[in-house]
Amino acid sequence: MIRKIYKFGGASVKDADAVRNLARIVAKHKDEDILLVVSAMGKTTNMLEKVVKDFRDHNGQLGIEALKDVIDYHEGIILDLFDGDTHHPVIESVSSLFIELLEKLQQTGLDYDYQYDQTVSYGELVSTTIIQEYLNRCDVPTRWLDARKYVIAKNGSVYRSANPDWDETRLRISKLNEEHIRGIICITQGFIGGTADGKHSVTLGREGSDYTAAIFANCLDAEEVTIWKDVDGLLNADPKRFAETVKIPHISYSEAIELAFYGATIIHPKTIKPLQNKGITLKVQSFLNPDHEPSVIDGNPDPDMEKNPSYIVKDNQTLVSFSPRDYSFMDEHNLRMIFAACDDLNIHANVIQTSALMLSFCFDHDSNKLKGLIEMLRETFRIKYNQGLTLFTIRHYDYSYTMGDEFLKGKKILLQQSSRSTVQYVLGN
């Protein structure tokens, strides 16, 4: 049986040295019945998003130039890993994938979200193809799995944020336990899945590789999932923004869900529930210091959490406010109209505030979704919005927090909301 799931994100496979580091980690544990879930290399997903945009908004030549940057990036990693061998078989395999990608990019008249999923998903297909070949070279036998044949989208799922059909997904993934041969490591892609007929790709939402690892763990009844990061475990703040971060050695599933909901990027928001349902331990471990103790997330309580507030920052937020044109109250009827529109557009509100005459909420900026929201509701509501904002959340705050005060300094507070354990600010410059 496959007992452990290792997830490696983009930063852990961003270049040849990072891939070598991954291979060293995996080699030490190759007899532990592992399945690897691997993301696209480095910032490939961002690069492919630009490729799609250039093909759709400008012209083929501009799109091809952007795609060439992606190809050159991966070829550089391949040549570094395989000692400059320009005839290595992996080059042909990766070239075939890029040819498929180009064909899909050249299709016109497609819905953006649909075309996004058919094309951006190639980042993971390419990365796992390269890494599988390198692991085999390092005497770590692997079996490559196409996640699109295992993580099956639920009928009616929206592209770019698909939900799995758990029955079909479990049926397919569980067979891997029957097929598993000890000493052979399975490697598959995070972030992506497919439709049941095998004709279309889907994605699970940005940073969805954590969720993929949880899906495989749940369906395989694995013992634990390890997410390998460039930090020493769970921290109470992003070390790139805050100087004095503290490692959190342990938190409960429920606290992890809260942190993920508020935007803690260390864990994808959907990751915890499939693990909680099966009592599967989640570890967050440093791929830079793999011998250091990981942070652990499980079903045990965490009475010490309140001693260290957590600071969470989400950039690129849009704050939108609605007030009825007929000056009626913001009652259940009006709320239902607004949230029905959000549901139709797959808009997730990160913080919501209501008054007698107004509803305000902020969400991760998406110009198409904002435009759709305004078009659907402008006849009934006066609508105002601000873009380019920051959502700042302090979990387990007290009134003497200095890191929060420092972050707020010089920023305009457009919205503030607090509960017994959490305070949130929507900030402008």
C-alpha positions as CSV (number, residue, x, y, z in Angstrom):
1,M,0.0,0.0,0.0
2,I,1.0,3.6,-0.6
3,R,1.4,5.0,2.9
4,K,2.9,8.5,2.4
5,I,2.2,11.4,0.1
6,Y,5.0,13.9,-0.6
7,K,4.0,17.2,-2.2
8,F,6.7,19.4,-3.8
9,G,5.7,22.8,-4.9
10,G,7.1,25.1,-7.6
11,A,9.9,26.6,-5.4
12,S,11.2,23.1,-4.6
13,V,11.7,22.3,-8.3
14,K,12.5,25.7,-9.7
15,D,15.9,24.8,-11.2
16,A,18.3,21.9,-11.7
17,D,19.8,22.2,-8.2
18,A,16.3,22.1,-6.6
19,V,15.5,19.0,-8.6
20,R,18.7,17.4,-7.4
21,N,17.7,18.2,-3.8
22,L,14.3,16.6,-4.4
23,A,16.0,13.5,-5.6
24,R,18.2,13.3,-2.5
25,I,15.2,13.6,-0.2
26,V,13.2,11.0,-2.1
27,A,16.1,8.6,-2.4
28,K,16.4,8.6,1.5
29,H,12.7,7.5,1.7
30,K,12.3,5.4,-1.4
31,D,11.4,2.3,0.5
32,E,8.6,3.9,2.4
33,D,5.8,3.4,-0.1
34,I,5.6,7.0,-1.4
35,L,3.5,8.8,-4.0
36,L,4.9,12.2,-5.2
37,V,2.7,15.1,-6.1
38,V,4.7,17.7,-8.0
39,S,3.8,21.2,-9.1
40,A,5.0,23.1,-12.2
41,M,8.6,24.3,-12.0
42,G,9.2,27.7,-10.4
43,K,6.8,30.4,-11.8
44,T,5.8,28.3,-14.8
45,T,2.1,28.7,-14.1
46,N,2.5,32.5,-14.1
47,M,4.4,32.3,-17.4
48,L,1.7,30.1,-19.0
49,E,-1.0,32.5,-17.9
50,K,0.8,35.2,-19.8
51,V,1.1,32.9,-22.8
52,V,-2.6,32.3,-22.8
53,K,-3.3,36.0,-22.5
54,D,-1.0,36.9,-25.3
55,F,-2.5,34.3,-27.7
56,R,-6.0,35.5,-26.9
57,D,-5.5,39.3,-26.6
58,H,-2.8,40.1,-29.1
59,N,-1.5,37.8,-31.9
60,G,0.1,34.5,-32.5
61,Q,3.6,35.9,-32.8
62,L,3.5,37.5,-29.4
63,G,2.1,34.4,-27.8
64,I,4.8,32.2,-29.5
65,E,7.5,34.5,-28.1
66,A,6.0,34.1,-24.6
67,L,5.8,30.3,-25.1
68,K,9.4,30.3,-26.2
69,D,10.4,31.7,-22.8
70,V,8.7,28.8,-21.1
71,I,10.4,26.2,-23.4
72,D,13.8,27.8,-23.0
73,Y,13.4,27.8,-19.2
74,H,12.7,24.0,-19.1
75,E,15.3,23.1,-21.7
76,G,17.9,24.9,-19.6
77,I,16.9,22.7,-16.6
78,I,17.0,19.6,-18.7
79,L,20.5,20.3,-20.1
80,D,21.8,21.1,-16.6
81,L,20.3,17.9,-15.1
82,F,21.5,15.6,-18.0
83,D,25.0,17.0,-18.5
84,G,24.2,18.9,-21.7
85,D,23.0,15.9,-23.6
86,T,20.9,17.4,-26.4
87,H,19.8,14.0,-27.5
88,H,18.5,12.7,-24.2
89,P,15.0,11.1,-24.7
90,V,13.4,13.4,-22.2
91,I,13.9,16.3,-24.6
92,E,11.7,14.6,-27.2
93,S,9.1,13.8,-24.6
94,V,8.9,17.4,-23.4
95,S,8.9,18.7,-26.9
96,S,5.9,16.6,-27.7
97,L,4.1,18.1,-24.8
98,F,4.9,21.6,-25.9
99,I,3.7,20.8,-29.4
100,E,0.4,19.6,-27.9
101,L,0.2,22.8,-25.9
102,L,0.8,25.0,-29.0
103,E,-2.1,23.3,-30.8
104,K,-4.4,24.1,-27.9
105,L,-3.2,27.7,-27.7
106,Q,-3.9,28.2,-31.4
107,Q,-7.6,27.3,-31.0
108,T,-9.8,30.4,-31.2
109,G,-13.3,31.3,-29.9
110,L,-13.0,29.2,-26.7
111,D,-14.2,30.3,-23.3
112,Y,-11.3,31.7,-21.4
113,D,-11.6,29.5,-18.3
114,Y,-11.9,26.4,-20.4
115,Q,-8.9,27.3,-22.5
116,Y,-6.9,28.2,-19.4
117,D,-7.4,24.7,-18.0
118,Q,-6.5,22.9,-21.3
119,T,-3.2,24.9,-21.6
120,V,-1.9,25.9,-18.1
121,S,-2.1,22.3,-17.0
122,Y,0.9,21.5,-19.2
123,G,3.2,23.1,-16.6
124,E,2.7,20.1,-14.3
125,L,2.9,17.6,-17.1
126,V,6.3,18.9,-18.2
127,S,7.7,19.1,-14.7
128,T,6.8,15.6,-13.7
129,T,8.1,14.2,-17.0
130,I,11.5,15.8,-16.4
131,I,11.6,14.8,-12.7
132,Q,10.6,11.2,-13.4
133,E,13.4,10.8,-15.9
134,Y,15.9,12.3,-13.5
135,L,14.8,10.1,-10.6
136,N,15.2,7.0,-12.7
137,R,18.7,8.2,-13.6
138,C,19.4,8.4,-9.8
139,D,18.3,4.8,-9.4
140,V,15.0,5.8,-7.9
141,P,12.5,3.7,-9.9
142,T,9.3,5.7,-10.6
143,R,5.9,5.2,-12.3
144,W,4.5,8.3,-14.0
145,L,0.7,8.8,-13.4
146,D,-1.4,11.3,-15.4
147,A,-3.5,13.0,-12.7
148,R,-6.1,13.8,-15.3
149,K,-7.1,10.1,-15.3
150,Y,-7.4,9.9,-11.5
151,V,-8.7,13.2,-10.2
152,I,-12.0,13.3,-12.0
153,A,-14.1,16.5,-12.0
154,K,-17.6,16.5,-10.7
155,N,-20.3,17.1,-13.4
156,G,-21.1,20.7,-13.6
157,S,-17.7,21.8,-12.1
158,V,-16.5,25.2,-13.2
159,Y,-13.2,25.3,-15.0
160,R,-10.2,26.8,-13.0
161,S,-11.9,25.7,-9.8
162,A,-13.1,22.2,-10.3
163,N,-14.5,20.0,-7.6
164,P,-13.7,16.2,-7.6
165,D,-16.3,13.6,-8.2
166,W,-15.3,11.7,-5.0
167,D,-16.9,8.4,-5.9
168,E,-15.2,8.2,-9.3
169,T,-11.9,9.6,-8.1
170,R,-11.8,7.2,-5.2
171,L,-12.6,4.3,-7.5
172,R,-9.7,5.1,-9.8
173,I,-7.1,6.1,-7.2
174,S,-7.8,3.3,-4.8
175,K,-6.7,0.8,-7.5
176,L,-3.1,2.2,-7.1
177,N,-2.8,0.3,-3.8
178,E,-3.5,-3.0,-5.6
179,E,-1.0,-2.2,-8.3
180,H,1.7,-0.8,-6.0
181,I,5.1,-2.5,-6.1
182,R,7.3,-1.6,-3.1
183,G,10.4,0.3,-4.1
184,I,8.7,2.0,-7.1
185,I,7.6,5.5,-6.4
186,C,4.6,6.9,-8.1
187,I,4.8,10.5,-9.4
188,T,1.9,12.6,-10.5
189,Q,0.9,16.2,-11.0
190,G,-0.7,18.6,-8.5
191,F,-3.3,21.2,-9.4
192,I,-4.8,19.3,-12.4
193,G,-7.5,16.7,-13.1
194,G,-9.7,15.7,-15.9
195,T,-13.3,14.9,-17.0
196,A,-14.6,11.3,-16.7
197,D,-14.6,10.9,-20.5
198,G,-10.8,11.8,-20.6
199,K,-11.4,14.5,-23.2
200,H,-10.8,17.7,-21.1
201,S,-8.4,18.9,-18.5
202,V,-9.5,20.8,-15.4
203,T,-7.6,22.7,-12.7
204,L,-8.4,22.8,-9.0
205,G,-7.6,26.5,-8.4
206,R,-4.3,28.3,-8.0
207,E,-1.9,26.6,-5.5
208,G,-4.1,23.5,-5.7
209,S,-1.3,20.9,-5.5
210,D,-1.8,20.7,-1.8
211,Y,-5.4,19.7,-2.4
212,T,-4.3,17.1,-4.9
213,A,-2.0,15.5,-2.3
214,A,-5.0,15.5,0.2
215,I,-7.2,13.8,-2.5
216,F,-4.7,11.1,-3.1
217,A,-4.1,10.6,0.6
218,N,-7.8,10.3,1.3
219,C,-8.5,7.8,-1.5
220,L,-5.5,5.7,-0.6
221,D,-6.1,5.7,3.1
222,A,-2.5,7.0,3.5
223,E,-0.9,7.6,6.9
224,E,0.4,11.1,6.3
225,V,1.0,13.9,3.9
226,T,4.2,15.9,3.8
227,I,4.3,19.3,2.1
228,W,7.9,20.3,1.4
229,K,8.4,24.1,1.6
230,D,11.2,26.6,1.6
231,V,10.5,27.5,5.2
232,D,11.1,25.5,8.4
233,G,7.5,24.5,8.9
234,L,4.4,26.5,9.7
235,L,5.2,30.1,10.7
236,N,3.0,32.7,12.3
237,A,3.7,35.2,9.4
238,D,5.3,35.4,6.0
239,P,9.0,35.8,6.7
240,K,9.3,37.9,3.5
241,R,7.0,40.5,5.1
242,F,7.6,40.2,8.8
243,A,11.1,40.1,10.4
244,E,10.2,38.3,13.7
245,T,8.3,35.2,12.7
246,V,7.7,32.2,15.1
247,K,7.5,28.6,14.1
248,I,4.3,26.8,15.1
249,P,5.2,23.2,15.9
250,H,1.6,21.9,16.0
251,I,-1.9,23.0,15.2
252,S,-5.3,21.2,15.0
253,Y,-7.2,20.6,11.8
254,S,-9.8,23.2,12.7
255,E,-7.1,25.9,13.3
256,A,-5.5,25.0,10.0
257,I,-8.8,25.4,8.2
258,E,-9.3,28.8,9.8
259,L,-5.8,30.0,8.8
260,A,-6.2,28.7,5.2
261,F,-9.6,30.3,4.9
262,Y,-8.1,33.7,5.9
263,G,-5.4,33.3,3.2
264,A,-2.4,31.6,4.8
265,T,-0.5,30.6,1.7
266,I,1.3,27.7,3.4
267,I,-1.8,25.5,2.9
268,H,-4.4,25.4,0.2
269,P,-7.9,26.1,1.7
270,K,-9.4,22.8,0.6
271,T,-6.5,20.7,1.8
272,I,-7.5,19.9,5.4
273,K,-11.0,18.5,5.1
274,P,-10.1,15.3,3.2
275,L,-7.3,14.6,5.7
276,Q,-9.5,15.4,8.7
277,N,-12.1,13.0,7.4
278,K,-9.6,10.1,7.5
279,G,-7.5,11.3,10.5
280,I,-4.4,11.7,8.2
281,T,-1.5,13.7,9.6
282,L,-0.2,16.6,7.6
283,K,3.4,17.7,8.0
284,V,5.0,20.9,6.7
285,Q,8.7,20.4,6.3
286,S,11.7,22.3,4.9
287,F,13.2,21.0,1.7
288,L,16.2,23.2,2.5
289,N,16.7,21.6,6.0
290,P,15.0,18.2,5.6
291,D,16.5,17.0,8.9
292,H,14.7,19.7,10.9
293,E,11.5,18.7,12.8
294,P,8.3,19.5,10.7
295,S,5.2,21.3,11.9
296,V,2.4,18.9,12.4
297,I,-1.3,19.3,11.7
298,D,-3.7,16.6,13.2
299,G,-6.8,16.1,15.3
300,N,-5.2,16.9,18.6
301,P,-6.1,20.2,20.3
302,D,-3.7,23.1,20.4
303,P,-4.1,25.1,23.6
304,D,-1.0,27.2,23.0
305,M,-2.2,28.7,19.7
306,E,-3.5,31.9,21.4
307,K,0.0,32.7,22.7
308,N,1.3,33.6,19.3
309,P,-0.9,35.6,17.0
310,S,-0.8,34.7,13.3
311,Y,-0.5,37.5,10.7
312,I,-1.9,36.8,7.2
313,V,-1.7,39.1,4.2
314,K,-3.6,38.8,0.9
315,D,-2.7,41.2,-1.9
316,N,-4.6,42.2,-5.0
317,Q,-8.0,42.5,-3.4
318,T,-11.1,44.2,-4.7
319,L,-13.5,45.8,-2.3
320,V,-17.0,46.2,-3.7
321,S,-20.0,47.9,-1.9
322,F,-23.7,47.6,-2.8
323,S,-26.6,49.8,-1.7
324,P,-30.2,49.4,-3.1
325,R,-31.2,52.0,-5.6
326,D,-34.7,52.2,-4.1
327,Y,-33.2,53.1,-0.7
328,S,-34.6,49.9,0.8
329,F,-32.9,48.1,3.6
330,M,-30.2,45.5,2.9
331,D,-32.6,42.8,3.8
332,E,-32.6,39.0,3.1
333,H,-34.1,39.6,-0.4
334,N,-31.3,41.9,-1.4
335,L,-28.6,39.7,0.2
336,R,-29.9,36.7,-1.7
337,M,-29.6,38.5,-5.0
338,I,-26.0,39.6,-4.4
339,F,-24.8,36.2,-3.1
340,A,-26.6,34.3,-5.9
341,A,-24.6,36.5,-8.4
342,C,-21.4,35.6,-6.5
343,D,-22.3,32.0,-6.6
344,D,-22.9,32.1,-10.4
345,L,-19.6,33.9,-11.0
346,N,-17.6,31.7,-8.5
347,I,-16.7,34.7,-6.4
348,H,-15.5,33.9,-2.9
349,A,-15.8,36.7,-0.3
350,N,-12.8,37.0,2.0
351,V,-14.5,39.3,4.4
352,I,-18.1,40.6,4.5
353,Q,-19.6,43.6,6.3
354,T,-23.2,44.7,6.3
355,S,-25.1,47.7,7.5
356,A,-28.8,48.8,7.2
357,L,-28.3,50.1,3.7
358,M,-25.1,48.6,2.4
359,L,-23.2,45.3,1.9
360,S,-19.4,45.4,1.4
361,F,-17.1,42.5,0.7
362,C,-13.7,41.9,-0.7
363,F,-12.4,39.1,-3.0
364,D,-9.3,38.1,-4.9
365,H,-9.3,40.5,-7.9
366,D,-10.5,39.1,-11.2
367,S,-11.4,41.8,-13.7
368,N,-13.8,39.4,-15.6
369,K,-15.7,38.5,-12.4
370,L,-15.9,42.1,-11.3
371,K,-17.3,43.1,-14.7
372,G,-19.8,40.3,-14.6
373,L,-20.9,41.2,-11.1
374,I,-21.5,44.8,-12.0
375,E,-23.5,43.8,-15.1
376,M,-25.7,41.4,-13.2
377,L,-26.5,43.8,-10.3
378,R,-26.2,47.4,-11.5
379,E,-29.9,47.9,-12.3
380,T,-30.9,47.1,-8.7
381,F,-27.9,48.4,-6.7
382,R,-25.5,51.4,-6.7
383,I,-22.1,49.8,-6.8
384,K,-18.7,51.2,-5.8
385,Y,-15.4,49.4,-5.8
386,N,-11.8,49.8,-5.1
387,Q,-9.0,47.7,-6.6
388,G,-5.4,46.9,-5.7
389,L,-6.1,46.6,-2.0
390,T,-4.6,44.4,0.8
391,L,-6.5,42.2,3.2
392,F,-4.7,41.9,6.6
393,T,-5.9,39.4,9.1
394,I,-4.6,38.8,12.6
395,R,-5.7,35.5,14.1
396,H,-5.6,35.2,18.0
397,Y,-4.9,38.9,18.3
398,D,-4.6,40.9,21.4
399,Y,-4.4,44.7,21.8
400,S,-0.7,44.8,22.3
401,Y,0.4,43.3,19.0
402,T,3.4,45.2,17.6
403,M,3.9,43.4,14.3
404,G,0.3,44.3,13.3
405,D,0.8,47.9,14.3
406,E,3.9,48.2,12.3
407,F,2.2,46.7,9.2
408,L,-0.8,49.1,9.5
409,K,1.5,52.1,9.7
410,G,0.9,54.6,6.9
411,K,-2.0,52.6,5.3
412,K,-5.6,53.7,4.8
413,I,-8.1,51.4,6.5
414,L,-11.1,51.1,4.2
415,L,-12.9,48.4,6.3
416,Q,-12.3,46.9,9.7
417,Q,-14.0,43.9,11.4
418,S,-13.2,41.9,14.5
419,S,-14.5,38.9,16.3
420,R,-13.4,37.3,19.6
421,S,-10.3,35.8,18.0
422,T,-9.8,37.5,14.7
423,V,-9.4,41.0,13.4
424,Q,-9.4,41.9,9.7
425,Y,-8.5,45.1,7.8
426,V,-9.0,46.0,4.2
427,L,-6.2,48.4,3.4
428,G,-5.4,50.9,0.7
429,N,-2.2,52.9,0.2
